[in-house]
Amino acid sequence: MVPLQRAAIPRDTVALARFLLGKIVVRQLSSGAVSGRIVETEAYLPADPACHAVRGMTPRNRSLFLEPGHAYVYLCYGTSYMLNVSSEEPGTGAGVLLRALEPVAGVEHMRRARKNGSMRDLTRGPGRLAAALKIDRRLDGIDLTRRGPLWIGSDGVSVDSIGESVRIGLTKGAEARLRYFVAGSDYLSGARRLNV
């Protein structure tokens, strides 16, 4: 598996959300590596009322304004961290939320981090994903195109069928069909009606 090449990363946020499906997130821990295949994403566009960057750059959201391929990690409702990938041109705030992974390696590490849980639920949903991979604000701004504590790579697997739906859990911009997923995956979050 090789890290993503920044030159290959789409600048367009929707294109990036689709491009990331099937790629592998790798988290290197002192106890070993854990990884999972991305099966669900959501796009957050520059003028999107649900995007954290819509009102401009702040100390909290500055990573969304970096060149594509950087991590934006934030704490949601004081309980769960969320992992996003910056998109668009540098200086334009936008990103892709990683909503779900199919566990690939380090499942026992994930189970310990999540205090057990079924295989299907380990990384199904953005909060669970971050907990299973021990992702927190210390990883905010990291370059995901370089091997290190957190990176994204490709093992050459392509996705045959991509589904789309409205995004999950929003009050602003809730009607936008900007959620993308690997059709037929057993590891998707959200209601079953959204995953067909």
N, C-alpha and C positions, 0 to 999 in steps of 0.2 A: 504494500500500500504506500502511496506517495501523497505528500501534502498537496492541497490545491495550489495551483499556480495563480497568482493574483491576476495575471494577464488573461486567464481563462474565465475569471469570475465576471458574470454579467453586471453591468452598472445599473441597469433597470431593476427596481425592487421586485416587481412581479416575476420577471425572468429569473432573478436570483432565488426567489422562493421556490420556484419549480426546479431550478438547477440543483439545489441542495438536496432534493429528494434522492435517496439512494446513497448519498455520501456518508462517510463514517466520522463520528465525533470520537476523539481519543482523549482520555483524561489520564495523565500519568501521575500516579500517587506513590508515596514512599513504599506502600505495600504491594505495588504492581499496577499494571495498566488496566483500565476498564474502557470499553468502547461500545458504541451502538450505531446502528444504521438509521439515518433520518427518514422517518416515514410521514411526518406531518409538519407543516410550516404555516405561518401567517405573515402576510406582507403589511407593512405600515409605511405609507407613502408620505412624501414631504408636506403636502397640504391636507393630510388626513387628520380629522379632529381627534382620532384615537392615538395618533403617533405622539410619543413623548417629546419630539423635536418641533412640534407645530408652532410653538411660541418662541422658538429660538434656542440658542445654546445656553446651558447652565452647567455648573460644576457636576451635577448629577448625570446629565445626558450627553456630555461632550463626546463620548465614544461613538455616538450615532453620526457625528460629523466627520469622523476619520475616513480615510480611503476604504473602499470595500474590503471586507474580510477581517474586520476587527470585532472583538467581543464587546457587547454592551450588556452588562449584568446589573440588574436592579432588584430591589426587594419589593415584593408586591404585598400590599396590605399588612406589612410588618411580619409576615409569616413565611413566605416562599420566595426564593430567588428565581429569576427568569433569565435565560440565555438567549441573546439576540445576536445577529450578524449584521454589521453595518453595510449599507449599500449606497448607491448613487455616487456622484463625484465628491471629492473631499470638500467640506464646507457645506454640503447639503445634508440635512439631518433626515435619515430614513433607515429602516432596517427590517430584518426578517426574524420573527420569533420562532425558535425551535420548540414545537409543541410535543413531539413524541419521537421516541427511538425504539427500534427493535434491538434488544440486547444482543451483542455479538461476543464479547469477551469480558471476563472479570465479573461474572454474575454473582459469585459469592461475595465479592467486595461490595457490589451494589446492594445485595440483600442485607449485609451488615450496616451499610450506610442508611438504608431505609428501614432498618429494624424488621427485617424479613419482608413478607409480601409475596404475592404470586408472581410468577415469571411475567405474565401478561401485564401486571400492574406496576412493575418496577420503574419503568420510564414512560408511562402512558399519562401524559399531561405535563405541562412545562415545569410545575413545581416539583413533581416527582422526579422528572428528568434531572433537574439541578441537584436535588438531594442525593440521588443515586450516584451521581458523578462528583459529589462534593464540590459543587460550584458555588462560589460566593463573590462578593464585591472585590475581593483581592485579585480576581481574574478579569475585572473590568478593564477594557482597553487593550488586552493582549492580542497580538497578531496571530490569527487562527491559520495563517498560511505557512507557519514555521513550526517545526517540531519543538515541543516544549511541554509545559504542564497541561496545556489544553490546545488542541489543534483539530483541523478537519482535513480528512484525506479521501482519496478515491481508490477503490480496489477494482475499478473497471466495470462494476455492475451498473446496468442501466435499468431505468424504470419504464415498464411497458405502458402502464395505464395510470394517468394522474386524474384524480377527482378534485372537485372544488366545491366550496360551500361558503356560507357566511362565516364570519369569525365568531369565536366563542367567548361569552362572558363580558360583552361590551355594552355600554349604554350609548356612547358616541360612535357614529359610523358603523353601527351594528348591521346595517343592511348590505354593506359592501361584501361582494363575493371574493374575498382575498385570502381564504384558507385553502391550502393545497395538500393533498395526501396521496400516498401510494394506495391505489384502489385495491381492496381485498385484504389489506394488512390486518392482522389480529391485534395490533398494538396501538390503534388509533384512540384518541381521547374523544370526548363529546358523545352526544346522543347518537344512537344507531341510525336515525333518520338522516343525519348529516353526513354519514359515511358511505352512502350508496350513490 
